Amino acid sequence: MRQLAVELRTRRMTLADLPGVMEIEKEAFTNPWSLEMVKKELTQEWSTVLLLEESTPWGWELRAFAIFWIVADEVHVLNVATHVASRQKGYGRKVMDEVIAIGRGRKCTIATLEVRRGNVPAITLYSRLGFRTVGMRPRYYADNQEDAVIMNMDL
Ligand SMILES: CC(C)(COP(=O)(O)OP(=O)(O)OC[C@H]1O[C@@H](n2cnc3c(N)ncnc32)[C@H](O)[C@@H]1OP(=O)(O)O)[C@@H](O)C(=O)NCCC(=O)NCCS
């Protein structure tokens, strides 16, 4: 894993962060979440939208985010994305490390997620973190009939 020699911080998203999050979301996915969907997450007490920001001479800049739910003792990761200009520099790993740390802090015992079978960057990221494939949902994604890989990690 590459080391980020920069100053980073994580914090929870607020309404003011919507434009930045939507910019990353739209570039990252063929079927991005709508603004309303992201906004709704801010109102649900089981949901967290976690931002990873980097200190620059111009202030803190958003590099990546993760959306996850904590339900009972499970962390459900719903969405992770890194700004397209900042990929493969360790930001995705960093924001997911924090998701896992928060889950552990909340006494969760497992983290779970679904990912498109062909999404090599995401599957590599999750595997490196310690997630393991535990199942498959055939033709789960309606847009292209792609299978979903279910990945879990004991916390
Ligand atoms: C998946 C995603 C979040 C990864 O973010 P990132 O910031 O580029 O990831 P990192 O730099 O932290 O890399 C994490 C690991 O994944 C690997 N990885 C990242 N991109 C990769 C790629 N394109 N091909 C192969 N491996 C890749 C890295 O090498 C690294 O492994 P290492 O720790 O052994 O070095 C990013 O590619 C993205 O935003 N994709 C579009 C949105 C998406 O598909 N999200 C997941 C939905 S389930």
The ligand as an SDF file (V2000), in Angstrom:
LIG
                    3D

 48 50  0  0  0  0  0  0  0  0999 V2000
  -12.8970    1.7970   -6.4860 C   0  0  0  0  0  0  0  0  0  0  0  0
  -12.2650    3.1420   -6.1400 C   0  0  0  0  0  0  0  0  0  0  0  0
  -13.0910    3.8020   -5.0420 C   0  0  0  0  0  0  0  0  0  0  0  0
  -10.8270    2.8940   -5.6360 C   0  0  0  0  0  0  0  0  0  0  0  0
  -10.3360    4.1230   -5.1500 O   0  0  0  0  0  0  0  0  0  0  0  0
   -8.7930    4.5430   -5.2000 P   0  0  0  0  0  0  0  0  0  0  0  0
   -8.6560    5.7720   -4.3730 O   0  0  0  0  0  0  0  0  0  0  0  0
   -8.3180    4.5980   -6.6130 O   0  0  0  0  0  0  0  0  0  0  0  0
   -8.1420    3.2780   -4.4720 O   0  0  0  0  0  0  0  0  0  0  0  0
   -6.7010    3.1850   -3.7480 P   0  0  0  0  0  0  0  0  0  0  0  0
   -5.7170    4.0760   -4.4450 O   0  0  0  0  0  0  0  0  0  0  0  0
   -6.8940    3.4080   -2.2870 O   0  0  0  0  0  0  0  0  0  0  0  0
   -6.3180    1.6670   -4.0160 O   0  0  0  0  0  0  0  0  0  0  0  0
   -6.7310    0.6230   -3.1620 C   0  0  0  0  0  0  0  0  0  0  0  0
   -6.2220   -0.6800   -3.6910 C   0  0  0  0  0  0  0  0  0  0  0  0
   -6.9350   -1.0140   -4.8900 O   0  0  0  0  0  0  0  0  0  0  0  0
   -6.0250   -1.1260   -5.9760 C   0  0  0  0  0  0  0  0  0  0  0  0
   -6.5880   -0.4920   -7.1660 N   0  0  0  0  0  0  0  0  0  0  0  0
   -7.1570    0.7330   -7.2450 C   0  0  0  0  0  0  0  0  0  0  0  0
   -7.4980    0.9910   -8.5220 N   0  0  0  0  0  0  0  0  0  0  0  0
   -7.1460   -0.0960   -9.2340 C   0  0  0  0  0  0  0  0  0  0  0  0
   -7.2380   -0.4230  -10.6150 C   0  0  0  0  0  0  0  0  0  0  0  0
   -7.7540    0.4390  -11.5100 N   0  0  0  0  0  0  0  0  0  0  0  0
   -6.7990   -1.6390  -11.0190 N   0  0  0  0  0  0  0  0  0  0  0  0
   -6.2730   -2.5160  -10.1340 C   0  0  0  0  0  0  0  0  0  0  0  0
   -6.1460   -2.2590   -8.8030 N   0  0  0  0  0  0  0  0  0  0  0  0
   -6.5770   -1.0550   -8.3780 C   0  0  0  0  0  0  0  0  0  0  0  0
   -4.7850   -0.3760   -5.5660 C   0  0  0  0  0  0  0  0  0  0  0  0
   -3.6360   -0.8570   -6.1930 O   0  0  0  0  0  0  0  0  0  0  0  0
   -4.7560   -0.6000   -4.0860 C   0  0  0  0  0  0  0  0  0  0  0  0
   -4.1730   -1.8370   -3.7800 O   0  0  0  0  0  0  0  0  0  0  0  0
   -2.8310   -1.8580   -2.8550 P   0  0  0  0  0  0  0  0  0  0  0  0
   -3.2910   -1.3970   -1.5090 O   0  0  0  0  0  0  0  0  0  0  0  0
   -2.4150   -3.2660   -2.8980 O   0  0  0  0  0  0  0  0  0  0  0  0
   -1.8700   -0.9070   -3.4970 O   0  0  0  0  0  0  0  0  0  0  0  0
  -12.1610    4.0640   -7.4000 C   0  0  0  0  0  0  0  0  0  0  0  0
  -11.5990    3.3490   -8.4590 O   0  0  0  0  0  0  0  0  0  0  0  0
  -13.5060    4.6300   -7.8550 C   0  0  0  0  0  0  0  0  0  0  0  0
  -13.9600    5.6810   -7.3900 O   0  0  0  0  0  0  0  0  0  0  0  0
  -14.1680    3.9100   -8.8050 N   0  0  0  0  0  0  0  0  0  0  0  0
  -15.4640    4.3460   -9.3370 C   0  0  0  0  0  0  0  0  0  0  0  0
  -16.5580    4.1480   -8.3110 C   0  0  0  0  0  0  0  0  0  0  0  0
  -16.7150    2.6940   -7.8910 C   0  0  0  0  0  0  0  0  0  0  0  0
  -16.7110    1.7880   -8.7030 O   0  0  0  0  0  0  0  0  0  0  0  0
  -16.8890    2.4910   -6.5620 N   0  0  0  0  0  0  0  0  0  0  0  0
  -17.0920    1.1900   -5.9780 C   0  0  0  0  0  0  0  0  0  0  0  0
  -18.5290    0.8290   -6.0260 C   0  0  0  0  0  0  0  0  0  0  0  0
  -18.8720   -0.7050   -5.2270 S   0  0  0  0  0  0  0  0  0  0  0  0
  1  2  1  0
  2  3  1  0
  2  4  1  0
  2 36  1  0
  4  5  1  0
  5  6  1  0
  6  7  2  0
  6  8  1  0
  6  9  1  0
  9 10  1  0
 10 11  2  0
 10 12  1  0
 10 13  1  0
 13 14  1  0
 14 15  1  0
 15 16  1  0
 15 30  1  0
 16 17  1  0
 17 18  1  0
 17 28  1  0
 18 19  1  0
 18 27  1  0
 19 20  2  0
 20 21  1  0
 21 22  1  0
 21 27  2  0
 22 23  1  0
 22 24  2  0
 24 25  1  0
 25 26  2  0
 26 27  1  0
 28 29  1  0
 28 30  1  0
 30 31  1  0
 31 32  1  0
 32 33  2  0
 32 34  1  0
 32 35  1  0
 36 37  1  0
 36 38  1  0
 38 39  2  0
 38 40  1  0
 40 41  1  0
 41 42  1  0
 42 43  1  0
 43 44  2  0
 43 45  1  0
 45 46  1  0
 46 47  1  0
 47 48  1  0
M  END
$$$$
